[in-house]
Amino acid sequence: MLKINSTTVKIAYAIFILAWLAGNLMDNAGDDFKYVFMLAAVFVSLMPIINVWTGNASYSDIKYYNLFQILLVVVVFSIVSVGAMLVNGFQMHMFKDLFYIFFPMLLCFGIINVDKDGSLDYYIDLAFFSYVIYFIYGFRANSITLITTISFAESYSPWESGMADVFFIAFYYYYVRNKKIRCGLAFIFNFLSFKRIHVVFSIGFLLFGWVFRVFKKTDVNKVYLNCVKVFFMLSPIVINFLVSDEFAQWFNKTFTDLDYASFTMGRFDQIIAILNYDMSTRGLGVINYYLEEQNAFVKIMHCDLLRVYLETTIIGLVVFVNSYMNVTKKNIYSNILVVFFFVVMFSSTCIQNIFYWFLIFMSCEGMERTFDVRSEDGVGDSAGVQLQECN
């Protein structure tokens, strides 16, 4: 019988990455089969753990904490959405979002509890280089001379794409892991993909990241963590201020060379329209469904934090922020990575990027293992778990 161990999981993951790459190269025409292979990878990685649950293998120290944190988000979002449907009479549109939220962590949970020895570079490497292939193929017609047309003020690049998220995650992971060549390569592709905040943060970390290494502390300060949580929980207040006419007028007067609407790429106009329509407390997924029904130019709300607040109330936002920050509370590098993507969700969207969040969670685990190894001079039980092979 097939033995499910770390090698088997790596093979299943490689097949999943190849399927994901094939779907991307076909312009996402194969979305369905991409997710089929993802589900297959989830199933394979969970088999040894299922054996423990069913009593067919001995008990092991399975790492549940992060999975339970994300599961709590799913449960609360579901309860609020069902309640909204019963009160307001709207249809439920939450299932796709719940899938996108839960399955990245579920796949990560399966992998890290089976592949317990050493780094997780293999998984990040496969994802990164598959997207390098996708990037080169997708922009094969572009000449390198077009690099002079990149504009920070207008957030324009002839290579601009959502792939910037993958390249940024890879850059950050390789930086922390001190993989200089891969880090440099990821930085180049991150720059070409040109999302302003990704580029600024990457340059900032290259300039000031040494501070963390000098102090050699990876623990997350509780006061800092709580302040971060409170800020993102109160983010709807900040967003309401930023979309006000008063702030737009102040911005245009202060930065005379920039137009506020152009600088924000019309995202705040979308937010204002949604706020005026009053889409609050309708359940998860309703706003994007509304935008599709209205045949809006942009059919996804570009402000995930406000969307969570409007669709699932302050309760949903508090649980969402608290749980995701708790996933990173053991390691400052992991925390910074997730905080960065929460900043992205402040003015854009990535909550539905199932593959990106899988890489984020895997990177967090990989970086925690890195410092476990450095502190213990070897990989012990804290870097993984002891699971018997599944027959």
Residue pairs with C-beta under 8 A, 6 or more apart in sequence:
1 391
2 8
3 389
3 390
3 391
4 44
4 47
4 48
4 114
4 389
4 390
5 48
5 114
5 389
5 390
6 114
6 115
6 116
6 117
8 44
9 41
9 44
9 45
9 110
9 111
9 114
9 115
10 115
10 122
12 40
12 41
12 44
12 45
13 41
13 45
13 111
13 123
13 126
14 126
15 37
15 40
15 41
16 37
16 38
16 40
16 41
17 126
17 127
17 130
18 130
19 30
19 33
19 34
19 36
19 37
19 38
20 34
20 37
20 38
20 130
20 355
21 130
21 133
21 134
22 30
22 34
23 29
23 30
23 31
23 33
23 34
24 130
24 131
24 134
25 134
25 137
38 103
38 107
38 354
39 103
41 107
41 110
42 103
42 106
42 107
42 110
44 110
45 107
45 109
45 110
45 111
45 113
45 114
46 106
46 109
46 110
47 390
48 57
48 113
48 114
48 387
48 388
48 389
48 390
49 62
49 110
49 113
49 114
49 387
50 390
51 57
51 388
51 390
52 58
52 59
52 60
52 62
52 387
56 390
57 387
57 388
57 390
58 388
60 113
60 385
60 386
60 387
60 388
61 381
61 385
61 386
62 113
62 385
62 387
63 109
63 112
63 113
63 385
64 109
65 326
66 105
66 108
66 109
66 327
66 361
67 105
67 106
67 109
69 323
69 324
69 326
69 327
70 101
70 102
70 105
70 323
70 324
70 327
71 102
72 319
72 323
73 101
73 319
73 320
73 323
73 324
74 98
74 101
74 102
76 312
76 315
76 316
76 319
76 320
77 94
77 97
77 98
77 101
77 284
77 312
77 316
77 320
78 94
78 98
78 284
80 283
80 284
80 311
80 312
80 313
80 315
80 316
81 92
81 94
81 283
81 284
81 285
81 311
81 312
82 92
82 283
84 90
84 281
84 282
84 283
84 286
84 311
85 91
85 92
85 283
87 281
88 281
88 282
88 283
90 282
90 283
90 286
92 283
92 285
93 283
93 284
93 285
93 286
93 288
93 289
94 283
94 284
94 285
95 285
96 285
96 352
97 284
97 285
97 351
97 352
98 284
99 354
100 351
100 352
100 353
100 354
100 357
101 351
101 357
103 354
103 358
104 354
104 355
104 357
104 358
104 360
104 361
105 357
105 358
105 361
107 358
108 358
108 361
108 362
108 365
111 120
111 123
111 362
112 120
112 362
112 365
112 384
113 384
113 385
113 387
114 387
115 384
116 383
116 384
116 385
116 386
116 387
117 379
117 383
117 384
118 369
118 379
118 383
119 177
119 366
119 369
119 370
120 362
120 363
120 365
120 366
120 369
121 177
121 179
121 366
123 362
123 366
124 169
124 170
124 173
124 174
124 359
124 362
124 363
124 366
125 182
127 166
127 170
127 355
127 359
128 166
128 167
128 170
128 182
128 186
131 163
131 166
131 167
131 189
132 185
132 189
134 163
135 159
135 161
135 163
135 167
135 189
135 192
135 193
138 161
139 158
139 159
139 161
142 158
142 159
146 158
146 159
147 192
149 156
149 157
149 158
150 156
150 157
150 158
150 194
151 157
152 196
152 199
153 257
153 258
153 263
154 262
155 194
155 195
155 196
155 265
156 194
157 192
157 193
157 194
159 192
159 193
159 194
160 193
160 194
160 195
161 193
162 193
162 353
163 189
163 193
164 190
164 193
164 194
164 195
164 198
165 195
165 198
165 341
165 344
165 350
165 353
165 356
166 355
166 356
166 359
167 186
167 187
167 189
167 190
167 193
167 198
168 186
168 190
168 195
168 198
168 201
168 202
168 340
169 337
169 356
169 359
169 360
169 363
170 182
170 186
170 190
170 359
171 183
171 186
171 187
171 190
171 202
172 202
172 205
172 337
172 340
172 363
173 363
173 366
173 367
174 180
174 182
174 183
174 186
175 183
175 205
175 206
175 209
176 333
176 367
176 370
177 366
177 367
177 370
187 202
187 206
190 198
190 199
190 202
191 199
191 202
197 340
197 343
197 344
201 340
212 218
212 332
212 333
217 332
218 331
218 332
218 333
218 371
219 330
219 331
219 332
220 328
220 329
220 330
220 331
220 332
220 335
225 325
225 329
225 335
228 325
228 335
228 339
229 321
229 322
229 325
232 305
232 321
232 325
232 342
232 346
233 314
233 317
233 318
233 321
233 322
235 305
235 306
235 309
235 317
235 346
236 305
236 306
236 309
236 317
238 346
239 271
239 303
239 305
239 306
239 346
240 275
241 247
242 268
243 268
243 271
243 272
243 275
248 260
248 261
248 268
251 258
251 260
251 263
252 258
252 259
252 260
255 263
260 268
261 268
261 269
264 347
266 298
267 298
267 302
267 303
267 347
267 348
270 296
270 298
270 301
270 302
271 301
271 302
271 303
271 306
274 287
274 290
274 301
274 310
277 290
279 286
279 287
279 290
279 310
279 311
280 310
280 311
280 313
281 310
281 311
281 313
282 310
282 311
283 311
283 312
284 308
284 311
284 312
284 316
285 311
286 311
287 301
287 307
287 310
287 311
288 299
288 300
288 301
288 307
291 298
291 299
291 300
291 301
292 299
300 349
300 352
301 307
301 349
302 347
302 348
302 349
303 345
303 346
303 347
303 348
303 349
304 345
304 348
304 349
304 350
304 351
305 317
305 342
305 345
305 346
307 349
307 351
308 316
308 317
308 320
308 351
309 316
309 317
312 320
321 342
324 338
324 342
325 335
325 338
325 339
327 334
327 338
327 361
327 364
328 334
328 335
328 337
328 338
328 339
328 364
329 335
330 368
331 364
331 367
331 368
331 371
333 367
333 371
334 363
334 364
334 367
334 368
337 360
337 363
337 364
337 367
338 360
338 364
341 350
341 356
341 360
344 350
345 351
350 356
350 357
369 379
369 383
369 384
372 379
372 380
372 382
372 383
373 379
373 383
376 382
